[in-house]
Amino acid sequence: MSLNFTIIPVTSDFLSIAYDIQTKLKDEVTLEITITIDTNYTSALSTRINKWKKQSYIVITIDQDYNESNSIDVISSSKGSRPQFMLVQEFIDLVASFEYNDDNTDQDGCCTIM
């Protein structure tokens, strides 16, 4: 089981930050993860978010909030989920704390947080 993320920089101004976050996640998370960076700036942000949510990706958006407070918006793939405003390191620490245990999976094969 892999966790799937997509990072959406709202504009190309935030692309290098997206790559930095991608690197930090890969360096600090021991779980199998897939990280995609969406650079389709011609599509509306909501279209980009919905595209990835439909594919069961956790969506991370990067906008001006990053410059002001080192924060990102994290949107789960769950229907009706709202963006959660988080510090980048807080998010990375949260993902790094996940542990898959085959004995603790639900019917959908989802993990429990240990």
FENQUIPE-V374782 format. One record per backbone hydrogen bond with DSSP energy under -1.0 kcal/mol. CO is the residue of the C=O (numbers start at 1). NH is the residue of the N-H. E is the energy in kcal/mol with one decimal. If there is no record, write none. Layout:
CO;NH;E  CO;NH;E
This chain:
3;34;-2.8  4;58;-3.1  5;36;-2.2  6;60;-2.8  7;38;-2.4  8;62;-2.3  11;14;-1.9  12;15;-1.5  14;18;-1.9  15;19;-2.1  16;20;-2.0  17;21;-2.6  18;22;-2.4  19;23;-2.3  20;24;-2.4  21;25;-2.6  22;26;-2.3  23;27;-2.3  24;28;-2.3  25;29;-2.0  32;3;-2.2  34;5;-3.3  36;7;-3.1  39;41;-1.9  40;43;-1.2  44;48;-2.2  45;49;-2.7  46;50;-2.5  47;51;-2.1  48;52;-1.6  49;53;-2.5  50;54;-2.2  52;57;-2.3  53;56;-2.0  58;6;-2.3  59;75;-3.2  60;8;-3.7  61;73;-1.8  62;10;-2.7  63;66;-1.9  64;68;-1.7  65;69;-2.9  66;70;-2.3  70;88;-2.3  72;86;-2.8  73;61;-2.6  74;84;-2.7  75;59;-3.0  78;81;-1.9  84;74;-2.4  86;72;-3.0  87;91;-2.2  88;92;-2.5  89;93;-2.8  90;94;-2.0  91;95;-2.6  92;96;-2.6  93;97;-1.1  95;98;-1.3  101;104;-2.4  106;109;-1.9  110;106;-1.5
